[in-house]
């Protein structure tokens, strides 16, 4: 009986210690995360963010992931890769608006420019030129087809100035803005919840003659590549050959939190070992 009482007391003490440790761990994580958000330099932001991750802060894990995309992304901006049998390039990473508090000023500025492109307020010429230059395609004539939007108005508003640039400044290219008829409205895949898993509802038809033409697809955001694959299939059914696709942005990848924590903890352990072996 006496041993059982001692055992229960020990359990209570251990439980209290775990509660106290957990409380101060959360407080430390919150303080480090707040310091990371208020940091004046990227170096300070990275330091405090790592401390918050070590303390188990969930949002700090995402902040670290977004700040060090070179660790977690398979594809980098302006570095072409193959997808669905074609070359693909994108201009920068896109961070959905729900992550606005976890990214830095430069990342927010890029997202604003992408939104302006979607709204037709940013012509997108710089993005188009940069992506085209890194594709390193042959000197064959290429026909540009723009990804159909959720309605005809958005389609024309988004791509009309790129169409002007191509037709007036790029004799090596031809624009297919009017080769596509967006005949009805549909929900936007990017705005709909779970949009990356939805099947694209075709609200367009290809009316121009693209038989035998080498096609480059232009779109605003690459997420799963589902829309691109569907459009490629329709283009090739109409006789065109898709050779490449370029995007203003690519939706940032969210790896498992455990992977992010393992990366930060691994770096911390390596640094400590280096300090001890000096």
C-alpha positions, 0 to 999 in steps of 0.5 A: 500500500505504501509503495502504491502511494509513493508511485502515485505521488511520483506520477503526479509530480511527473505530470506537473513537471510535464505541464510546466515544461509544456507551458514554458515551451509554448511560451518560448515558441510564441516569443521566438515566432513573434521575434521572427515576424518582427525581425529587421533582417533575413538573418535574424528572421531565420535565427528566431524562426529556427528557435521557434521550430525547435520549440515546436511552433507549427506556423514557424515551421511553415515560415521556415519552409517558405523562407528556405524553399531551396531546401524543400522544393523540387523545382526552382524559378527560371530553371526548366524541368519536364512535366507531362512530356514538355518543358516547363518554366515559372517566374517565382513562387506563389504563396496563397493569401492565407500565408501572407503573415508567414512570408517576407516583403519580397515574397508578398510583393511578388504575389501582389504582382501576380494578382495584378497580372491575373487582374490585367493590371500587370502586362507580364512582359518581363515574366514572359521574356524571362521564362522564354529565354530560359527554355532554350528552344530551337529557332522554330516558329512557335505559337502562343496559346493562353490558358482559358480562364473562368470566363471570357472577360477574365481571359481577355483582360489577363492576356491582351497585353501579352498578345499585343507584345507578341504581335508587335515585338516578337516576329519569331512568335505568333499569338493565339489569343483569338484561337480559343473561344471561352463560351461560358463561365465556370468556377475558378480552380485556384479560388475553390476549396480543394481546387488542386484536386478538382477535375477541370470543367472545359468551358472553352473550345479551340476554334483557330487552325493550329494544325501542325503548329508548335505550341507554348502554353502561357498561364498564371499559376502552376499548382498540380499541373492538371489544367496544363495536362488537360489543355495539352490534350485538347490542343493535340486533339486539334492537331497542335504539338505542345512543346513547353509551358510557362507560368508566372508563379508556382504554388509553393509546396508544403512538405510534412511538418515532421520533415521541416522539424527534422531539417532544423533539428538536424542542422542544430545538431550538426552545428553543436557537433562542429562547436564541440570538435573545434 
